[in-house]
Amino acid sequence: MGDTGELQSLLAHRAYTAMHRGDFDLAERLFAKASAFFERQRRYGDLAVCEQARAFLAGQRGDSTGADDLMTASLARFEHIGASIAAADTMLLGAQHAYDRGDITEMKRLAQEARDVYPGSEGPRAVRTGRPHARAHP
């Protein structure tokens, strides 16, 4: 069978391909299976990426609550491992979902927080979540 971790990474790649093709049901099943493995193996970066993709898929299904929960989990994992750019990408996804819900205040907040992280922005290069000690460093 080979390296199980590598097989799960390939599963996540298959999920991404299915998502790109528009086969959201297959993509969700594959991302969920890969996520479970990555969580058991404590591969939090890979898990955060899967959660980010699953948040997008939940948003496509109209599941705002599920999308928000997955984005929050993904953002926390990215912050935990210090992946500020990936966290900012998750914030932008959250901003899109807020816009889709008509929550313009939340959309602006998330978009500005993401903008503050990206290199070349005028703001600090840390993720501000409003929680003490929850900063990710590039």
HUVEN-V459970 format. One record per backbone hydrogen bond with DSSP energy under -1.0 kcal/mol. NH is the residue of the N-H (numbers start at 0). CO is the residue of the C=O. If there is no record, write none. Layout:
BEGIN
nh->(NH & NH)
co->(CO & CO)
END
This chain:
BEGIN
nh->(6 & 7 & 8 & 9 & 10 & 11 & 12 & 13 & 14 & 15 & 16 & 17 & 18 & 19 & 20 & 22 & 23 & 26 & 27 & 28 & 29 & 30 & 31 & 32 & 33 & 34 & 35 & 36 & 37 & 38 & 39 & 40 & 41 & 42 & 43 & 46 & 47 & 48 & 49 & 50 & 51 & 52 & 53 & 54 & 55 & 56 & 57 & 58 & 59 & 60 & 61 & 62 & 63 & 66 & 67 & 68 & 69 & 70 & 71 & 72 & 73 & 74 & 75 & 76 & 77 & 78 & 79 & 80 & 81 & 82 & 83 & 86 & 87 & 88 & 89 & 90 & 91 & 92 & 93 & 94 & 95 & 96 & 97 & 98 & 99 & 100 & 101 & 102 & 103 & 106 & 107 & 108 & 109 & 110 & 111 & 112 & 113 & 114 & 115 & 116 & 117 & 120 & 133)
co->(2 & 3 & 4 & 5 & 6 & 7 & 8 & 9 & 10 & 11 & 12 & 13 & 14 & 15 & 16 & 17 & 21 & 22 & 23 & 24 & 25 & 26 & 27 & 28 & 29 & 30 & 31 & 32 & 33 & 34 & 35 & 36 & 38 & 37 & 41 & 42 & 43 & 44 & 45 & 46 & 47 & 48 & 49 & 50 & 51 & 52 & 53 & 54 & 55 & 56 & 58 & 57 & 61 & 62 & 63 & 64 & 65 & 66 & 67 & 68 & 69 & 70 & 71 & 72 & 73 & 74 & 75 & 76 & 78 & 77 & 81 & 82 & 83 & 84 & 85 & 86 & 87 & 88 & 89 & 90 & 91 & 92 & 93 & 94 & 95 & 96 & 98 & 97 & 101 & 102 & 103 & 104 & 105 & 106 & 107 & 108 & 109 & 110 & 111 & 113 & 113 & 117 & 130)
END
